Amino acid sequence: MNLILVGCEFAGKTTLANEIIEWSKRTLGRYSHFHDHFTIPSTELEGDAREEYRRSSPQIKEMFQRFMMNYHMSPDFYDNVDHHLMGFHIEEAVYAPLYYGYGGENSGSPFRSAKDQRTEMARHMEEIILERAPNVMLVMLHATPEVIRQRMAAPKDNRTAPRDSEPFGPPTARVVQDGDVEFVLDRFDEEFRNSLIQNRFTLDTSTATIDETMAEFVKNAVPLLSTEDRHQIEGTRA
């Protein structure tokens, strides 16, 4: 099973990822963690290194992000039965021009021309991913702007859909700003609709519980799994 979970901050990606891991253990007898290293600053950095990277120039960020994403598309990863990614190229196409200072048509960055913006790069990456994992699934989590803002403002312990955090690494500093929520949601929707990945579906977490969201995930995902994985699930149920 190859999954790419995308969506605005506070849409509930990590909460769902945790449930998918447990579901995979129960139904497939195996599991894979989600690689969640693609929101600046990377969760692979700690302490002073995280702040140094956050304050670094757009050129350094662009290079690091490009190398990080290409590394996670390497054949070695896709030689595994399961390979799961969080945010990845879709998030990069949305956040880079808005928050990171590069990758957009009007970014003005001398090292990234309008022709090479991150949206175009995302489609090229999908061509490679589809060659290596034809059954890859793209799953977008969505919530209304009002709900996203409520979750932003809620104390962490009281959030109904915790933001991306452990067990995938230390929590990232907030990227999406309050005034940008509608725009960011629209951009995720645009990138999702334009994706070359046809095995895709959206889950709305605005009012759904995590159990309801997980049930909807299983309903949509199982028919898209490989024949071997579906047989494994049927055997487990029997």
C-alpha positions in Angstrom: 0.0 0.0 0.0 1.4 3.4 -1.0 -0.3 6.4 0.5 0.1 10.2 0.2 -1.9 12.1 2.8 -2.3 15.8 2.1 -4.3 18.8 3.4 -4.2 22.0 5.3 -2.7 22.1 8.7 -5.3 21.1 11.4 -7.3 19.0 8.9 -6.3 15.9 10.9 -3.7 14.2 8.8 -1.6 12.8 11.6 -4.6 11.7 13.6 -5.7 9.6 10.6 -2.2 8.4 9.9 -2.0 6.9 13.4 -5.3 5.1 12.8 -4.1 3.8 9.4 -1.0 2.4 11.0 -3.0 0.5 13.6 -5.5 -0.7 10.9 -2.6 -2.0 8.8 -1.3 -4.0 11.7 -4.7 -5.6 12.3 -5.7 -6.3 8.7 -2.5 -6.6 6.7 -0.2 -8.0 9.4 2.3 -5.2 8.7 2.7 -1.5 8.8 4.8 1.4 7.6 5.2 4.8 9.3 4.5 8.0 7.4 7.4 10.1 6.3 6.6 13.5 7.5 9.7 15.6 6.9 8.5 18.1 4.3 7.1 21.1 6.2 9.7 23.7 6.9 11.4 23.4 9.3 11.9 19.6 8.8 10.9 17.4 11.7 14.3 15.7 11.2 16.0 18.8 12.6 16.1 19.5 16.3 16.9 22.5 18.6 19.0 25.3 17.2 19.2 23.5 13.8 15.5 23.9 13.3 15.6 27.7 14.0 18.6 28.1 11.8 16.9 26.4 8.9 13.7 28.4 9.5 15.7 31.6 9.2 17.8 30.5 6.2 17.6 32.0 2.7 14.9 30.8 0.3 17.7 29.3 -1.9 18.9 27.0 0.9 15.3 26.0 1.7 14.5 25.3 -2.0 17.6 23.1 -2.4 17.0 21.2 0.9 13.3 20.6 0.0 14.1 19.4 -3.5 16.8 17.0 -2.3 14.5 15.7 0.5 11.6 15.0 -1.8 13.7 13.3 -4.5 15.4 11.1 -1.8 11.9 9.9 -0.6 11.0 9.0 -4.2 14.1 6.7 -4.6 13.5 3.2 -5.9 14.7 1.8 -2.6 11.7 3.2 -0.8 9.3 1.9 -3.4 10.9 -1.6 -3.3 9.1 -1.9 0.0 5.6 -3.2 0.1 4.4 0.0 1.8 5.6 3.5 1.5 3.6 6.4 3.0 4.2 10.1 2.7 2.6 13.1 4.5 2.1 16.4 2.7 5.0 15.9 0.3 4.8 17.4 -3.2 1.3 18.8 -2.9 2.1 20.6 0.3 5.2 21.9 -1.3 3.3 23.3 -4.2 0.9 25.1 -1.9 3.3 26.4 0.9 6.5 27.2 -1.0 5.3 30.2 -3.0 3.2 31.5 -0.1 5.5 31.0 2.9 9.0 29.8 1.9 9.9 32.5 -0.7 10.4 30.3 -3.8 8.6 28.2 -6.3 5.8 30.4 -7.5 5.1 32.2 -10.8 5.7 35.6 -9.2 8.2 34.6 -6.5 10.9 36.6 -8.1 13.5 34.1 -7.0 16.5 34.2 -9.3 17.1 30.4 -8.8 13.5 29.4 -9.7 12.0 30.7 -12.9 8.2 30.9 -13.5 8.4 27.9 -15.8 9.9 25.8 -13.0 7.4 26.6 -10.3 6.6 24.0 -7.7 3.2 23.1 -9.3 5.0 22.0 -12.4 7.5 20.1 -10.4 4.7 18.3 -8.5 3.2 17.0 -11.8 6.7 15.8 -12.9 7.1 14.0 -9.5 3.8 12.3 -9.9 4.9 10.9 -13.2 7.8 9.2 -11.5 5.7 8.1 -8.5 3.2 6.4 -10.8 5.9 4.5 -12.6 7.2 3.1 -9.3 3.9 2.7 -7.5 1.0 2.5 -10.0 -1.5 1.8 -7.2 -0.5 4.9 -5.1 -3.4 6.6 -3.4 -3.7 10.3 -2.9 -5.9 11.2 0.1 -6.8 14.8 0.9 -8.2 15.7 4.3 -10.4 18.7 4.3 -12.2 20.8 7.0 -14.1 24.1 6.7 -12.3 27.3 7.3 -14.3 27.8 10.5 -13.2 24.4 11.9 -9.6 24.9 10.9 -9.5 28.2 12.8 -11.2 26.6 15.8 -8.5 23.9 15.9 -5.8 26.5 15.5 -7.1 28.4 18.6 -7.9 25.4 20.8 -5.4 24.3 23.5 -3.5 21.3 22.2 -5.1 18.9 24.7 -8.6 19.9 23.7 -8.2 19.7 19.9 -10.5 17.2 18.2 -8.1 16.8 15.3 -4.5 17.3 16.6 -2.1 18.9 14.3 0.8 17.1 12.8 3.1 16.0 15.6 4.3 12.9 17.4 5.0 10.0 16.7 6.5 11.4 13.5 8.8 13.9 15.1 8.5 17.1 17.2 5.6 19.4 16.2 6.3 21.9 13.5 5.8 25.5 14.1 2.5 26.7 12.5 2.8 27.5 8.8 -0.7 28.5 7.8 -1.7 31.9 9.0 -5.2 32.8 10.1 -5.9 35.2 7.2 -4.8 32.6 4.6 -7.0 29.7 5.5 -9.5 30.0 2.7 -6.7 30.6 0.1 -4.7 27.6 1.4 -7.8 25.3 1.3 -8.5 26.4 -2.3 -4.9 25.8 -3.3 -4.9 22.3 -1.8 -8.1 21.6 -3.7 -6.6 22.9 -6.9 -3.5 20.8 -6.6 -5.5 17.7 -5.7 -7.9 18.1 -8.7 -5.0 18.6 -11.1 -3.0 15.7 -9.8 -2.0 12.9 -12.2 -2.8 10.3 -9.5 -6.2 8.9 -10.3 -6.6 6.7 -7.2 -7.6 9.6 -5.0 -10.4 10.7 -2.7 -11.2 13.4 -0.1 -12.2 13.0 3.5 -14.0 15.8 5.3 -13.1 16.0 9.0 -15.2 19.1 9.8 -17.8 17.2 11.9 -16.7 13.6 11.6 -15.2 11.7 14.5 -11.9 9.9 13.9 -13.8 6.6 13.8 -16.1 7.9 11.2 -13.2 9.3 9.2 -11.3 6.0 9.4 -14.4 4.0 8.3 -14.7 6.3 5.3 -11.0 5.8 4.5 -11.4 2.1 4.6 -14.5 2.2 2.4 -12.6 4.2 -0.3 -9.2 2.7 0.0 -9.8 -1.1 0.1 -11.2 -1.2 -3.5 -8.0 0.6 -4.7 -5.6 -1.8 -3.0 -3.6 -4.5 -4.8 -5.2 -7.9 -5.3 -2.7 -9.3 -2.8 -3.6 -6.8 -0.1 -7.3 -7.3 -0.6 -6.9 -11.1 -0.3 -4.9 -10.5 2.9 -7.8 -8.4 4.4 -10.4 -11.0 3.4 -8.3 -13.7 5.0 -8.0 -11.6 8.2 -11.8 -11.0 8.3 -12.4 -14.7 7.8 
